[in-house]
Amino acid sequence: AICVYYNASECAYEDLLDIFFERVNPLTVNGQGRDYGKQYRTGVYYHTPEQEDIARARFEHEQRTKYPNKAIATELKPSLAFWPAEKYHQQYLSRGGPRRVAQNAEKGCTDTIRCYG
C-alpha cells in the first residue's frame, strides 16, 4: 500500500481518484498486472466523511459508466493505521525498479510513473 500526502489547495481529491482509476484495473480481484495475491489487491482508503462521499460517488460513476455488467473488485474502506514497508521496499522506482532504470523527479525525470506487471 501507499499513503499519499497531498495539499488539497494544489490537488483535489478527485484528481487523485482520476489518476488511480487511470492506473489500475478495478475489476481485477487480488492483483494487478502479473502480480497476484491478497497483498496486491487495490483499494481506496478514505480518511474523512468528505473523502468517503467523493470516493463512493466516483466508484458509482465508474460502475455505471464503464463497468455496468461487471463488479468492481477494488476495495473502498476507511483508512486504518499505515505501517511503512521495510527499508528495501522504499524508493523502489528511484533505485531503478526491476529494470534498474532510475525514475526520480529529483534527478529531473518527468516521465509518467511506470507500472510494472
Secondary structure, 3 states (H helix, E strand, C coil): CCCCCCCCCCCCHHHHHHHHHHHCCCCCCCEECCEECHHHCCEEEECCHHHHHHHHHHHHHHHHHCCCCCCCCCEEEECCCCCCCCHHHCCCCCCCHHHCCCCCHHHCCCCCCCCCC
